[in-house]
Amino acid sequence: MKLLSAIARWRRVHLALALATIVGFVAGYGIIRIQRWPFDLSAAATPKIPAAPAATPSVMQAQLSPQTSQPIPVVKPRTQSVSSYVDVTGNAASVNAVKLIARVEGYLEKIHYEDGQFVKKGDLLFTIQQDQYKDQLQQAQVLAAQAALIYAKTELVRYSKLVKQDAATQTTVDEYVYKKASAEAQLLGAQAQVALAQLNLGYTELRAPFDGIVGKHLVDPGNVVGGGGQQTALAEITQLDPIYAVANLSEQDVLKVRQNLGQHRLTLADLHKVPVDVALSDETGFPHQGTIEYVAPAIDPATGTLLVRGILPNPDRTLLPGFFVKIRLPMGRVEQNALLVPDRALQEDQGGRYLLVVNKDNVVEQRYVQLGQLDGALRVIVSGLKPDDRVVVGDLWRASPGTKVTPQLTTIEATSTGAKP
């Protein structure tokens, strides 16, 4: 009986403990539902992304509208009259280049210039030994010949009078006639010797024949020059102002010039009025102007070209003999209403040279063109372009064919600022 009662008590105790546990759990869950925790574990585990601000109407309109392009500078071709030219390459050449030769024999005494010096006409350059030529001048028997002539004339007059008075013979008169003629011949010979001695003495001084630059001396002082009948070159002087520009014109270009002139033949005076423009290889445009000085009378059969030579002033000696030069010669024809665009607007691909043109729908088009001559910074367009076309001249990398752009019309002068004609 005691054992059964003990078991009954143990069951009641455990049942009470279970009920207490259930009640406590339910009470705690109710408190959690009623009171909020200071933070949410699930929310802390998931990062919050801030919401985007509400879009304003202007931003929404910009997002919906297409992106606007930046302005592209364009120009309309310039229309003007252009003279036709032909551009050829040639060389600069000196007008005068002279070797200074020793014309008399003697020691070279002195050099009066420095190698490469610019000299004026008449400046003393070399002196050759003068002593022997001064002695030859002093030895000329001019005074003795003059005295003999005076004596012969006097005696002839006197004996001519005596013959008339029968105081002298005719033989004596004839003798003084001979002496007079002989004295005159001796005087002429003595005068010729004086002139020759003066000439040889003058040859001992070599002077500049014109303004120019004298090259390096070829003989040092102390050497004998002009001996043995040989002409010894002492130096060379070159004239640089004015200067020649020499070129060879092809037969086809010559025929074009004749055709443009209507087969009219120019006289030498007309040729000297024809302008010629010259430039060095590193110069822009043609800054040096002159006129045609000579045209060969025939085509060279070896080259099939005609030699043309222009002459132009060269005061600052910019052009030197031997320089390669660009030469522009007129073709004798003026093209009216020619179209010109900036040369830098031209591009090139396998199809040739082309321009980017904006059509009426503001869409860029690729337009192949035929080029003419270059006039300063502008290029003549022979075909492929119309006067009202809008040519892209700036930001070419943004104006690809087929794209729609916003053209901004400008002037050719604005795009060619700084270009030299």
C-alpha positions as CSV (number, residue, x, y, z in Angstrom):
1,M,0.0,0.0,0.0
2,K,2.8,2.4,0.9
3,L,4.5,1.7,-2.4
4,L,1.4,2.5,-4.4
5,S,0.9,5.8,-2.6
6,A,4.5,6.8,-3.2
7,I,4.1,6.2,-7.0
8,A,0.9,8.2,-7.0
9,R,2.6,11.2,-5.4
10,W,5.6,11.1,-7.9
11,R,3.1,11.2,-10.8
12,R,1.3,14.2,-9.3
13,V,4.6,16.1,-8.8
14,H,5.8,15.5,-12.4
15,L,2.3,16.4,-13.8
16,A,2.4,19.7,-11.9
17,L,5.9,20.5,-13.2
18,A,4.8,19.8,-16.8
19,L,1.8,22.1,-16.4
20,A,4.0,24.8,-14.9
21,T,6.3,24.6,-17.9
22,I,3.5,24.8,-20.4
23,V,2.0,27.8,-18.7
24,G,5.4,29.6,-18.5
25,F,6.0,29.1,-22.2
26,V,2.6,30.4,-23.2
27,A,3.0,33.5,-21.0
28,G,6.4,34.3,-22.5
29,Y,5.2,33.9,-26.1
30,G,2.3,36.3,-25.3
31,I,4.8,38.9,-23.9
32,I,6.9,38.7,-27.1
33,R,3.8,39.3,-29.3
34,I,2.7,42.2,-27.2
35,Q,6.1,44.0,-26.9
36,R,8.4,44.7,-29.9
37,W,12.1,43.9,-29.7
38,P,14.5,46.9,-30.3
39,F,15.7,45.3,-33.5
40,D,14.5,42.7,-36.0
41,L,16.9,39.8,-36.5
42,S,15.5,39.0,-39.9
43,A,15.8,42.6,-41.0
44,A,19.4,42.8,-39.6
45,A,20.3,39.8,-41.6
46,T,19.0,41.2,-44.8
47,P,20.7,44.5,-45.9
48,K,18.3,47.4,-46.7
49,I,18.7,49.2,-50.1
50,P,17.7,52.8,-50.1
51,A,14.8,53.6,-52.3
52,A,15.5,55.8,-55.4
53,P,14.2,59.3,-55.2
54,A,11.2,60.2,-57.2
55,A,12.1,61.3,-60.6
56,T,11.3,64.9,-61.5
57,P,9.4,65.7,-64.7
58,S,12.4,67.3,-66.5
59,V,14.6,64.2,-65.8
60,M,11.9,61.9,-67.0
61,Q,11.5,63.9,-70.2
62,A,15.3,63.9,-70.8
63,Q,15.3,60.1,-70.4
64,L,12.5,59.6,-72.7
65,S,13.7,62.1,-75.5
66,P,16.6,61.1,-77.9
67,Q,20.1,62.3,-77.1
68,T,20.9,65.6,-78.8
69,S,24.2,65.8,-80.8
70,Q,26.8,68.6,-80.6
71,P,26.9,71.1,-83.4
72,I,29.1,70.2,-86.4
73,P,30.8,73.2,-88.2
74,V,29.9,73.3,-91.9
75,V,30.6,75.8,-94.7
76,K,29.2,76.5,-98.2
77,P,31.8,76.5,-101.0
78,R,33.3,79.8,-102.0
79,T,32.5,80.8,-105.6
80,Q,35.2,83.0,-107.3
81,S,37.3,83.3,-110.5
82,V,40.5,81.3,-110.4
83,S,43.4,81.4,-112.8
84,S,44.6,78.0,-113.9
85,Y,48.2,77.2,-112.9
86,V,50.6,74.3,-113.3
87,D,52.8,73.4,-110.4
88,V,56.2,71.9,-111.2
89,T,59.4,71.2,-109.3
90,G,62.7,72.7,-110.2
91,N,65.9,74.2,-108.9
92,A,67.2,77.6,-107.9
93,A,70.3,78.6,-109.9
94,S,72.6,81.6,-109.7
95,V,72.4,84.4,-112.3
96,N,76.2,84.7,-112.3
97,A,78.9,82.4,-111.1
98,V,82.4,83.4,-112.1
99,K,85.8,81.9,-111.4
100,L,88.4,84.4,-110.5
101,I,91.4,83.7,-112.8
102,A,95.0,84.9,-112.4
103,R,95.7,86.6,-115.8
104,V,99.3,87.5,-115.2
105,E,102.2,85.5,-113.8
106,G,103.6,86.2,-110.3
107,Y,103.5,85.4,-106.7
108,L,100.1,85.6,-104.9
109,E,100.9,88.3,-102.3
110,K,97.7,88.8,-100.4
111,I,94.0,87.7,-100.0
112,H,91.8,90.6,-99.0
113,Y,88.6,88.8,-98.0
114,E,87.4,86.0,-95.7
115,D,86.1,82.8,-97.2
116,G,82.3,83.0,-97.7
117,Q,82.2,86.8,-97.3
118,F,79.6,88.9,-99.1
119,V,81.4,91.5,-101.2
120,K,80.4,94.5,-103.4
121,K,81.2,95.0,-107.0
122,G,84.8,96.4,-107.3
123,D,86.0,95.2,-103.9
124,L,89.7,94.1,-103.9
125,L,90.0,90.3,-103.4
126,F,93.5,89.2,-104.4
127,T,96.8,91.0,-105.1
128,I,99.6,89.4,-107.3
129,Q,103.2,90.5,-107.3
130,Q,103.3,94.0,-108.9
131,D,107.0,95.0,-109.0
132,Q,107.9,93.7,-112.4
133,Y,104.8,95.3,-114.0
134,K,105.5,98.6,-112.5
135,D,109.1,98.5,-113.9
136,Q,107.7,97.6,-117.3
137,L,105.5,100.6,-117.2
138,Q,108.4,102.9,-116.3
139,Q,110.6,101.5,-119.1
140,A,108.1,102.5,-121.8
141,Q,110.1,105.0,-124.1
142,V,107.2,107.3,-124.7
143,L,109.1,110.6,-123.9
144,A,112.0,109.7,-126.2
145,A,109.6,108.9,-129.1
146,Q,107.8,112.2,-128.5
147,A,111.1,114.1,-128.6
148,A,112.2,112.4,-131.8
149,L,108.8,113.2,-133.5
150,I,109.0,116.9,-132.5
151,Y,112.5,117.1,-133.9
152,A,111.6,115.5,-137.2
153,K,108.6,117.8,-137.6
154,T,110.7,120.9,-137.0
155,E,113.5,119.9,-139.4
156,L,110.9,119.0,-142.0
157,V,109.3,122.4,-141.9
158,R,112.7,124.2,-142.0
159,Y,114.1,122.3,-144.9
160,S,110.9,122.6,-146.8
161,K,111.4,126.4,-146.8
162,L,115.1,126.1,-147.7
163,V,114.2,124.0,-150.8
164,K,112.0,126.7,-152.0
165,Q,114.9,129.2,-151.7
166,D,117.3,126.7,-153.3
167,A,119.3,126.6,-150.1
168,A,118.7,122.8,-149.5
169,T,118.3,119.7,-151.6
170,Q,115.1,117.8,-152.0
171,T,116.9,114.7,-150.7
172,T,117.3,116.3,-147.3
173,V,113.6,117.1,-147.2
174,D,112.7,113.5,-148.1
175,E,115.0,112.3,-145.3
176,Y,113.1,114.3,-142.7
177,V,109.8,113.2,-144.0
178,Y,111.0,109.6,-143.4
179,K,112.2,110.6,-139.9
180,K,108.9,112.2,-139.0
181,A,106.9,109.1,-140.0
182,S,109.4,106.9,-138.2
183,A,109.1,109.0,-135.0
184,E,105.3,108.8,-135.2
185,A,105.4,105.0,-135.4
186,Q,107.9,104.8,-132.5
187,L,105.6,107.0,-130.5
188,L,102.6,104.8,-131.2
189,G,104.6,101.7,-130.2
190,A,105.7,103.3,-127.0
191,Q,102.2,104.3,-126.2
192,A,101.1,100.7,-126.8
193,Q,103.8,99.4,-124.4
194,V,102.5,101.8,-121.8
195,A,98.9,100.6,-122.2
196,L,100.0,97.0,-122.1
197,A,102.1,97.6,-119.0
198,Q,99.2,99.4,-117.3
199,L,96.9,96.5,-118.3
200,N,99.2,93.9,-116.8
201,L,99.6,96.0,-113.7
202,G,95.9,96.2,-113.4
203,Y,95.6,92.4,-113.7
204,T,97.7,92.0,-110.5
205,E,94.6,93.1,-108.6
206,L,91.5,90.9,-108.8
207,R,88.3,92.7,-107.9
208,A,84.7,91.5,-107.5
209,P,82.9,91.7,-110.9
210,F,79.5,92.0,-109.1
211,D,77.8,91.8,-105.7
212,G,77.9,88.3,-104.4
213,I,79.5,85.8,-102.1
214,V,83.1,84.6,-102.6
215,G,83.8,81.0,-101.9
216,K,86.9,79.6,-100.2
217,H,90.2,80.5,-101.7
218,L,91.8,77.8,-103.8
219,V,95.5,79.1,-103.7
220,D,97.4,80.2,-100.6
221,P,99.6,83.3,-100.6
222,G,103.2,82.7,-101.7
223,N,102.3,80.4,-104.6
224,V,103.1,81.3,-108.2
225,V,100.0,81.8,-110.2
226,G,99.3,82.3,-113.9
227,G,102.6,80.7,-115.0
228,G,103.2,78.5,-118.0
229,G,100.3,79.9,-119.9
230,Q,97.9,78.2,-117.5
231,Q,94.9,80.0,-116.1
232,T,94.9,79.5,-112.3
233,A,91.5,79.8,-110.6
234,L,91.9,81.6,-107.2
235,A,88.3,81.5,-106.1
236,E,84.7,81.6,-107.3
237,I,82.1,84.3,-106.7
238,T,78.4,83.7,-106.9
239,Q,75.6,86.2,-107.4
240,L,72.5,85.5,-105.3
241,D,70.3,88.5,-105.9
242,P,68.5,88.2,-108.2
243,I,68.3,84.4,-108.6
244,Y,66.9,82.0,-111.2
245,A,64.2,79.4,-110.8
246,V,64.6,76.7,-113.4
247,A,62.0,74.1,-114.3
248,N,61.1,71.7,-117.1
249,L,57.6,71.9,-118.5
250,S,56.1,68.7,-120.0
251,E,55.0,68.7,-123.6
252,Q,51.4,68.1,-122.6
253,D,51.4,71.2,-120.4
254,V,53.0,73.3,-123.2
255,L,50.2,72.2,-125.5
256,K,47.6,73.1,-122.9
257,V,49.1,76.6,-122.6
258,R,49.1,77.1,-126.3
259,Q,45.5,75.9,-126.5
260,N,44.5,78.3,-123.7
261,L,46.2,81.2,-125.4
262,G,44.3,80.4,-128.7
263,Q,47.6,79.5,-130.4
264,H,48.8,83.1,-129.8
265,R,52.6,83.4,-129.7
266,L,54.1,85.5,-127.0
267,T,56.9,87.9,-127.8
268,L,60.0,88.2,-125.5
269,A,58.5,91.4,-124.0
270,D,55.3,89.5,-123.3
271,L,57.2,86.6,-121.6
272,H,59.0,89.0,-119.3
273,K,55.6,90.1,-118.0
274,V,54.3,86.6,-117.2
275,P,54.4,86.0,-113.4
276,V,56.1,83.0,-111.7
277,D,55.6,82.0,-108.1
278,V,58.2,80.1,-106.2
279,A,58.4,78.4,-102.8
280,L,60.8,76.2,-100.9
281,S,59.8,72.7,-100.0
282,D,59.1,73.7,-96.4
283,E,57.1,76.9,-97.2
284,T,53.4,77.2,-97.3
285,G,52.0,78.8,-100.4
286,F,54.3,80.7,-102.9
287,P,55.8,83.6,-101.0
288,H,58.4,84.5,-103.7
289,Q,57.3,86.2,-106.9
290,G,59.1,87.0,-110.1
291,T,58.7,86.8,-113.9
292,I,59.7,84.5,-116.7
293,E,63.1,85.4,-118.1
294,Y,63.7,82.7,-120.7
295,V,61.9,79.9,-122.5
296,A,63.9,77.4,-124.5
297,P,63.1,77.5,-128.3
298,A,62.7,73.7,-128.6
299,I,61.6,70.6,-126.7
300,D,64.5,68.5,-125.3
301,P,64.2,65.2,-127.2
302,A,65.9,63.3,-124.4
303,T,63.4,64.3,-121.7
304,G,60.4,65.5,-123.8
305,T,60.3,68.8,-121.7
306,L,60.7,72.5,-122.3
307,L,63.1,74.5,-120.1
308,V,61.5,77.5,-118.5
309,R,63.5,79.9,-116.4
310,G,62.2,82.6,-114.1
311,I,64.0,85.4,-112.4
312,L,63.1,86.8,-109.0
313,P,64.6,89.1,-106.3
314,N,66.4,87.5,-103.5
315,P,67.6,90.3,-101.2
316,D,67.7,88.3,-98.0
317,R,69.3,85.3,-99.8
318,T,66.5,82.9,-98.8
319,L,67.0,80.9,-102.0
320,L,70.4,79.4,-102.6
321,P,71.6,77.8,-105.9
322,G,70.8,74.1,-106.0
323,F,67.7,74.3,-103.7
324,F,64.7,72.3,-104.8
325,V,61.8,74.6,-105.3
326,K,58.1,74.5,-106.1
327,I,57.3,76.7,-109.1
328,R,53.8,77.8,-110.2
329,L,53.3,78.9,-113.8
330,P,50.1,80.3,-115.2
331,M,48.3,78.2,-117.8
332,G,46.8,81.2,-119.6
333,R,43.1,80.5,-118.6
334,V,40.8,81.9,-116.0
335,E,38.0,79.7,-114.7
336,Q,34.9,81.6,-113.8
337,N,32.6,80.6,-110.8
338,A,35.0,78.0,-109.5
339,L,34.0,76.2,-106.2
340,L,36.6,76.3,-103.4
341,V,36.6,74.5,-100.0
342,P,39.2,74.3,-97.2
343,D,41.8,71.7,-98.2
344,R,41.8,70.2,-94.7
345,A,38.2,69.1,-95.2
346,L,39.2,66.6,-97.8
347,Q,39.6,62.9,-96.8
348,E,40.8,59.9,-98.8
349,D,40.0,56.2,-99.0
350,Q,40.4,53.5,-101.6
351,G,37.7,55.1,-103.7
352,G,39.6,58.4,-103.9
353,R,39.3,61.9,-102.3
354,Y,36.0,62.8,-100.8
355,L,34.1,65.4,-98.7
356,L,31.5,64.9,-96.0
357,V,28.4,66.8,-97.0
358,V,25.3,67.4,-94.8
359,N,22.1,67.0,-96.9
360,K,18.7,68.7,-96.4
361,D,17.7,66.1,-93.7
362,N,20.9,66.9,-91.7
363,V,22.3,63.5,-92.5
364,V,26.0,63.2,-93.4
365,E,26.8,62.0,-96.9
366,Q,30.1,60.9,-98.4
367,R,30.7,62.7,-101.7
368,Y,33.6,61.8,-104.0
369,V,35.0,64.8,-105.8
370,Q,37.5,65.7,-108.5
371,L,40.2,68.1,-107.3
372,G,41.7,71.1,-109.0
373,Q,44.6,73.3,-108.0
374,L,45.4,74.5,-104.5
375,D,44.8,78.2,-103.9
376,G,46.4,79.0,-100.6
377,A,44.5,77.0,-98.0
378,L,41.6,76.4,-100.4
379,R,41.2,73.6,-102.9
380,V,39.3,74.0,-106.2
381,I,36.7,71.3,-106.7
382,V,36.2,70.5,-110.3
383,S,33.2,68.2,-110.0
384,G,31.1,66.4,-107.4
385,L,30.0,69.5,-105.4
386,K,27.2,72.1,-105.8
387,P,27.3,75.7,-104.6
388,D,24.6,75.2,-102.0
389,D,26.1,72.1,-100.4
390,R,27.1,72.2,-96.8
391,V,30.6,70.8,-96.3
392,V,31.8,69.5,-92.9
393,V,35.0,71.3,-92.0
394,G,35.4,70.4,-88.3
395,D,35.0,67.5,-85.9
396,L,35.3,65.1,-88.8
397,W,35.6,62.1,-86.5
398,R,32.0,62.7,-85.2
399,A,30.5,63.1,-88.6
400,S,30.5,59.6,-90.1
401,P,28.4,59.0,-93.2
402,G,24.8,58.1,-92.4
403,T,24.6,59.9,-89.0
404,K,22.3,62.7,-88.3
405,V,24.0,65.9,-87.0
406,T,23.3,69.4,-86.0
407,P,25.1,71.6,-88.7
408,Q,26.5,74.9,-87.6
409,L,27.1,77.1,-90.6
410,T,30.3,79.1,-90.4
411,T,32.5,81.0,-92.9
412,I,35.6,79.8,-94.8
413,E,37.6,82.7,-93.4
414,A,37.0,81.5,-89.9
415,T,38.1,78.0,-90.8
416,S,41.2,79.2,-92.7
417,T,42.6,81.6,-90.1
418,G,46.3,81.7,-90.2
419,A,46.6,80.1,-93.7
420,K,49.1,81.7,-96.0
421,P,48.1,82.3,-99.6
